[in-house]
């Protein structure tokens, strides 16, 4: 299950910023100060943390935290479920 606060903390940690700065409408570049390398590293961290694959086009479509949140939710819902 995808947890908003977990993703917020991951973004804050990766970008070395306070978690309360990571709001749904925060732009990764303009508001959170991420550069291209930060965004690549953030994408890799998200892939690892949520066991999902994010294409370059999908990553480029995530200008704001809310975009990334929706993408991760969608990817997590689409993931095959493992029987317990």
DSSP file (Angstrom, degrees, kcal/mol; ACC not computed):
  #  RESIDUE AA STRUCTURE BP1 BP2  ACC     N-H-->O    O-->H-N    N-H-->O    O-->H-N    TCO  KAPPA ALPHA  PHI   PSI    X-CA   Y-CA   Z-CA
    1    1 A X              0   0    0      0, 0.0     2,-0.5     0, 0.0    72,-0.0   0.000 360.0 360.0 360.0 140.1    0.0    0.0    0.0
    2    2 A X        -     0   0    0     71,-0.1     2,-0.5     4,-0.0    71,-0.0  -0.709 360.0-158.9 -87.5 126.0    1.2    3.5   -0.9
    3    3 A X     >  -     0   0    0     -2,-0.5     4,-2.1     1,-0.2     5,-0.2  -0.927  10.4-152.5-110.1 121.4    1.6    5.9    2.0
    4    4 A X  H  > S+     0   0    0     -2,-0.5     4,-2.7     1,-0.2     5,-0.2   0.909  97.9  50.2 -57.4 -45.8    1.6    9.6    1.2
    5    5 A X  H  > S+     0   0    0      1,-0.2     4,-2.5     2,-0.2    -1,-0.2   0.871 107.6  53.8 -65.1 -35.9    3.7   10.5    4.3
    6    6 A X  H  > S+     0   0    0      2,-0.2     4,-2.2     1,-0.2    -1,-0.2   0.928 111.5  45.2 -63.4 -44.2    6.3    7.8    3.4
    7    7 A X  H  X S+     0   0    0     -4,-2.1     4,-2.6     2,-0.2    -2,-0.2   0.908 111.7  52.8 -65.5 -41.1    6.7    9.3   -0.1
    8    8 A X  H  X S+     0   0    0     -4,-2.7     4,-2.5     1,-0.2    -2,-0.2   0.919 110.8  47.1 -59.1 -44.3    6.8   12.8    1.3
    9    9 A X  H  X S+     0   0    0     -4,-2.5     4,-2.6     2,-0.2    -1,-0.2   0.885 110.4  52.6 -66.3 -38.7    9.6   11.7    3.7
   10   10 A X  H  X S+     0   0    0     -4,-2.2     4,-2.7     2,-0.2    -2,-0.2   0.939 111.5  45.9 -61.6 -47.5   11.5   10.0    0.9
   11   11 A X  H  X S+     0   0    0     -4,-2.6     4,-2.4     2,-0.2    -2,-0.2   0.928 113.3  49.6 -61.6 -45.9   11.4   13.1   -1.3
   12   12 A X  H  X>S+     0   0    0     -4,-2.5     5,-2.1    -5,-0.2     4,-0.8   0.914 113.0  46.8 -60.3 -43.6   12.4   15.3    1.7
   13   13 A X  H ><5S+     0   0    0     -4,-2.6     3,-0.6     2,-0.2    -2,-0.2   0.935 113.4  47.7 -64.4 -47.0   15.3   13.0    2.5
   14   14 A X  H 3<5S+     0   0    0     -4,-2.7    -2,-0.2     1,-0.2    -1,-0.2   0.871 120.0  38.0 -63.6 -37.7   16.5   12.8   -1.1
   15   15 A X  H 3<5S-     0   0    0     -4,-2.4    -1,-0.2    -5,-0.2    -2,-0.2   0.447 105.6-126.6 -94.8  -0.6   16.3   16.5   -1.7
   16   16 A X  T <<5 +     0   0    0     -4,-0.8     2,-0.3    -3,-0.6    -3,-0.2   0.939  66.9 125.6  54.0  52.4   17.6   17.4    1.8
   17   17 A X  S   <S-     0   0    0     -5,-2.1    -1,-0.2    -6,-0.1     2,-0.1  -0.889  70.5 -82.5-132.4 162.7   14.6   19.7    2.6
   18   18 A X    >   -     0   0    0     -2,-0.3     3,-1.7     1,-0.1     4,-0.4  -0.442  35.6-129.3 -66.3 139.9   12.0   19.8    5.4
   19   19 A X  G >  S+     0   0    0      1,-0.3     3,-1.6     2,-0.2    -1,-0.1   0.818 105.4  65.1 -60.3 -32.2    9.2   17.4    4.8
   20   20 A X  G 3  S+     0   0    0      1,-0.3    -1,-0.3    -8,-0.0    -2,-0.1   0.656  92.4  63.4 -69.8 -11.9    6.6   20.2    5.3
   21   21 A X  G <  S+     0   0    0     -3,-1.7     2,-1.4     1,-0.1    -1,-0.3   0.678  83.5  86.9 -78.3 -18.0    7.9   21.8    2.2
   22   22 A X    <   +     0   0    0     -3,-1.6     2,-0.2    -4,-0.4    -1,-0.1  -0.666  60.3 157.6 -89.4  89.9    6.7   18.8    0.2
   23   23 A X    >   -     0   0    0     -2,-1.4     3,-1.4     1,-0.1    42,-0.4  -0.653  56.8-101.3-108.4 166.9    3.1   19.6   -0.6
   24   24 A X  T 3  S+     0   0    0      1,-0.3    42,-2.4    -2,-0.2    43,-0.3   0.859 122.9  41.6 -56.5 -37.6    0.9   18.3   -3.4
   25   25 A X  T 3  S+     0   0    0     40,-0.2     2,-0.3    41,-0.1    -1,-0.3   0.424  84.7 123.3 -93.2   1.5    1.4   21.4   -5.5
   26   26 A X    <   -     0   0    0     -3,-1.4    39,-2.2     1,-0.1     2,-0.4  -0.469  59.3-134.7 -68.7 126.4    5.1   21.9   -4.8
   27   27 A X  B  >> -A   64   0A   0     -2,-0.3     5,-2.1    37,-0.2     4,-1.4  -0.662   7.0-139.4 -78.7 131.2    7.1   22.0   -8.0
   28   28 A X  T  45S+     0   0    0     35,-2.6     6,-3.0    -2,-0.4    -1,-0.1   0.918 100.4  31.5 -57.9 -43.4   10.2   19.8   -7.8
   29   29 A X  T  >5S+     0   0    0     34,-0.5     4,-0.7     4,-0.2    -1,-0.2   0.961 128.2  33.7 -79.9 -54.8   12.3   22.3   -9.6
   30   30 A X  T  45S+     0   0    0      2,-0.1    -2,-0.1     1,-0.1    -1,-0.1   0.887 132.2  23.7 -75.2 -40.8   10.8   25.7   -8.7
   31   31 A X  T  <5S+     0   0    0     -4,-1.4    -3,-0.2     1,-0.1    -1,-0.1   0.808 130.8  36.0 -96.7 -33.7    9.7   25.1   -5.1
   32   32 A X  T  4<S-     0   0    0     -5,-2.1    -3,-0.2     2,-0.1    -4,-0.1   0.470  98.8-125.4-104.8  -3.0   11.9   22.2   -3.9
   33   33 A X     <  +     0   0    0     -4,-0.7     2,-0.2    -6,-0.3    -4,-0.2   0.711  48.8 161.3  73.2  22.4   15.1   23.2   -5.7
   34   34 A X        -     0   0    0     -6,-3.0    -1,-0.2    -7,-0.2     2,-0.2  -0.551  20.9-161.2 -79.2 138.7   15.6   19.9   -7.5
   35   35 A X     >  -     0   0    0     -2,-0.2     4,-2.1     1,-0.0     5,-0.2  -0.495  41.3 -85.3-104.3-176.3   18.0   19.8  -10.5
   36   36 A X  H  > S+     0   0    0      1,-0.2     4,-1.9     2,-0.2     5,-0.1   0.891 128.9  48.5 -59.3 -43.0   18.1   17.1  -13.2
   37   37 A X  H  > S+     0   0    0      1,-0.2     4,-2.6     2,-0.2     5,-0.2   0.910 109.3  53.4 -65.1 -41.9   20.4   14.8  -11.3
   38   38 A X  H  > S+     0   0    0      1,-0.2     4,-2.7     2,-0.2    -1,-0.2   0.908 109.0  49.9 -56.9 -42.3   18.2   15.2   -8.1
   39   39 A X  H  X S+     0   0    0     -4,-2.1     4,-2.3     2,-0.2    -1,-0.2   0.871 109.8  49.4 -68.9 -36.9   15.2   14.1  -10.2
   40   40 A X  H  X S+     0   0    0     -4,-1.9     4,-2.2     2,-0.2    -1,-0.2   0.939 114.4  45.4 -64.7 -46.4   17.0   11.0  -11.6
   41   41 A X  H  X S+     0   0    0     -4,-2.6     4,-2.2     1,-0.2    -2,-0.2   0.887 112.4  51.6 -64.5 -39.2   18.2   10.0   -8.1
   42   42 A X  H  X S+     0   0    0     -4,-2.7     4,-2.4    -5,-0.2    -1,-0.2   0.918 108.7  50.9 -63.1 -43.8   14.7   10.6   -6.7
   43   43 A X  H  X S+     0   0    0     -4,-2.3     4,-2.5     1,-0.2    -2,-0.2   0.919 110.3  49.5 -59.8 -44.2   13.2    8.5   -9.5
   44   44 A X  H  X S+     0   0    0     -4,-2.2     4,-2.2     1,-0.2    -1,-0.2   0.894 110.7  50.1 -63.1 -40.0   15.6    5.6   -8.7
   45   45 A X  H  X S+     0   0    0     -4,-2.2     4,-2.9     2,-0.2    -1,-0.2   0.892 110.6  49.4 -65.4 -39.9   14.8    5.9   -5.0
   46   46 A X  H  X S+     0   0    0     -4,-2.4     4,-2.4     2,-0.2     6,-0.2   0.923 109.9  51.4 -64.7 -44.3   11.1    5.7   -5.7
   47   47 A X  H  X>S+     0   0    0     -4,-2.5     5,-1.3     1,-0.2     4,-0.9   0.917 115.0  42.8 -58.8 -43.3   11.5    2.7   -7.9
   48   48 A X  H  <5S+     0   0    0     -4,-2.2     3,-0.3     2,-0.2    -2,-0.2   0.929 114.8  48.3 -69.4 -45.5   13.5    0.9   -5.2
   49   49 A X  H  <5S+     0   0    0     -4,-2.9    -2,-0.2     1,-0.2    -1,-0.2   0.850 124.7  29.5 -65.5 -34.9   11.2    1.9   -2.3
   50   50 A X  H  <5S-     0   0    0     -4,-2.4    -1,-0.2    -5,-0.2    -2,-0.2   0.382 101.6-124.1-109.3   2.5    8.0    0.9   -4.1
   51   51 A X  T  <5 +     0   0    0     -4,-0.9     2,-0.3    -3,-0.3    -3,-0.2   0.936  67.8 127.9  52.8  52.4    9.3   -1.9   -6.3
   52   52 A X      < -     0   0    0     -5,-1.3     2,-0.5    -6,-0.2    -1,-0.2  -0.889  58.3-124.8-130.9 161.7    8.0   -0.2   -9.4
   53   53 A X        -     0   0    0     -2,-0.3     2,-0.5    -3,-0.1    -9,-0.0  -0.939  21.2-164.9-109.0 132.0    9.5    0.8  -12.8
   54   54 A X        -     0   0    0     -2,-0.5    -7,-0.1   -11,-0.1     2,-0.0  -0.972  13.1-140.2-119.0 121.8    9.2    4.4  -13.9
   55   55 A X     >  -     0   0    0     -2,-0.5     4,-2.5     1,-0.1     5,-0.2  -0.294  25.1-111.5 -73.8 163.8    9.9    5.3  -17.5
   56   56 A X  H  > S+     0   0    0      1,-0.2     4,-2.7     2,-0.2     5,-0.2   0.910 120.0  51.4 -61.3 -42.0   11.7    8.4  -18.5
   57   57 A X  H  > S+     0   0    0      2,-0.2     4,-1.3     1,-0.2    -1,-0.2   0.903 109.9  49.2 -62.7 -41.2    8.6    9.9  -20.0
   58   58 A X  H  4 S+     0   0    0      2,-0.2     3,-0.3     1,-0.2     4,-0.3   0.925 112.0  48.7 -63.4 -43.7    6.6    9.1  -16.8
   59   59 A X  H >< S+     0   0    0     -4,-2.5     3,-1.6     1,-0.2    -2,-0.2   0.913 109.3  52.0 -62.8 -42.6    9.4   10.8  -14.7
   60   60 A X  H 3< S+     0   0    0     -4,-2.7    -1,-0.2     1,-0.3    -2,-0.2   0.775 103.3  60.2 -65.2 -25.0    9.4   13.8  -17.0
   61   61 A X  T 3< S+     0   0    0     -4,-1.3     2,-1.0    -3,-0.3    -1,-0.3   0.494  85.6  85.4 -79.9  -3.4    5.6   14.1  -16.5
   62   62 A X    <   +     0   0    0     -3,-1.6    -1,-0.2    -4,-0.3   -34,-0.1  -0.699  42.1 149.1-101.5  81.9    6.0   14.5  -12.8
   63   63 A X        +     0   0    0     -2,-1.0   -35,-2.6   -36,-0.1   -34,-0.5   0.774  66.5  38.2 -81.5 -27.3    6.7   18.3  -12.4
   64   64 A X  B  > S-A   27   0A   0    -37,-0.3     4,-1.8    -3,-0.2     3,-0.5  -0.817  86.5-111.5-123.4 160.7    5.0   18.4   -8.9
   65   65 A X  H  > S+     0   0    0    -39,-2.2     4,-2.7   -42,-0.4   -41,-0.2   0.891 118.0  58.0 -57.4 -40.1    4.9   16.2   -5.9
   66   66 A X  H  > S+     0   0    0    -42,-2.4     4,-2.3   -43,-0.3    -1,-0.2   0.854 103.3  53.0 -60.0 -35.7    1.2   15.5   -6.6
   67   67 A X  H  > S+     0   0    0     -3,-0.5     4,-2.3   -43,-0.3    -1,-0.2   0.934 111.3  45.5 -63.4 -46.0    2.1   14.2  -10.0
   68   68 A X  H  X S+     0   0    0     -4,-1.8     4,-2.8     1,-0.2     5,-0.2   0.891 110.8  54.4 -64.4 -39.6    4.6   11.8   -8.5
   69   69 A X  H  X S+     0   0    0     -4,-2.7     4,-2.4     1,-0.2    -1,-0.2   0.933 110.1  45.6 -59.7 -47.8    2.1   10.8   -5.8
   70   70 A X  H  X S+     0   0    0     -4,-2.3     4,-2.4     2,-0.2    -1,-0.2   0.896 113.2  50.7 -63.8 -40.3   -0.5    9.9   -8.4
   71   71 A X  H  X S+     0   0    0     -4,-2.3     4,-2.7     2,-0.2    -2,-0.2   0.933 111.6  46.4 -64.1 -46.0    2.0    8.0  -10.5
   72   72 A X  H  X S+     0   0    0     -4,-2.8     4,-2.7     2,-0.2     5,-0.2   0.909 112.4  50.9 -65.2 -41.0    3.3    5.9   -7.6
   73   73 A X  H  X S+     0   0    0     -4,-2.4     4,-2.3    -5,-0.2    -1,-0.2   0.936 112.1  47.3 -59.2 -46.0   -0.3    5.2   -6.5
   74   74 A X  H  X S+     0   0    0     -4,-2.4     4,-1.8     1,-0.2    -2,-0.2   0.917 113.2  48.0 -62.3 -44.4   -1.2    4.1  -10.0
   75   75 A X  H  X S+     0   0    0     -4,-2.7     4,-0.9     1,-0.2    -1,-0.2   0.896 111.9  49.6 -64.4 -40.5    2.0    1.9  -10.2
   76   76 A X  H  < S+     0   0    0     -4,-2.7     3,-0.4     1,-0.2    -1,-0.2   0.886 110.6  49.8 -67.9 -38.2    1.3    0.3   -6.8
   77   77 A X  H  < S+     0   0    0     -4,-2.3    -1,-0.2     1,-0.2    -2,-0.2   0.856 110.8  50.4 -67.1 -34.0   -2.3   -0.5   -7.7
   78   78 A X  H  < S+     0   0    0     -4,-1.8    -1,-0.2    -5,-0.2    -2,-0.2   0.630  86.4 107.8 -80.1 -14.1   -1.2   -2.1  -11.0
   79   79 A X  S  < S-     0   0    0     -4,-0.9     2,-0.1    -3,-0.4   -27,-0.0  -0.400  82.3-104.6 -65.8 137.6    1.4   -4.3   -9.3
   80   80 A X        -     0   0    0     -2,-0.1     2,-0.3     1,-0.1    -1,-0.1  -0.378  36.3-122.5 -61.5 139.6    0.5   -8.0   -9.2
   81   81 A X        -     0   0    0     -4,-0.1     2,-0.5    -3,-0.1    -1,-0.1  -0.665  17.2-137.9 -86.8 138.8   -0.6   -9.0   -5.7
   82   82 A X        -     0   0    0     -2,-0.3     2,-0.1     2,-0.0    -1,-0.0  -0.840  20.7-121.0 -98.2 129.6    1.3  -11.8   -4.0
   83   83 A X              0   0    0     -2,-0.5    -1,-0.0     1,-0.1     0, 0.0  -0.434 360.0 360.0 -68.6 140.8   -0.8  -14.4   -2.1
   84   84 A X              0   0    0     -2,-0.1    -1,-0.1     0, 0.0    -2,-0.0   0.461 360.0 360.0 -78.9 360.0    0.1  -14.7    1.6
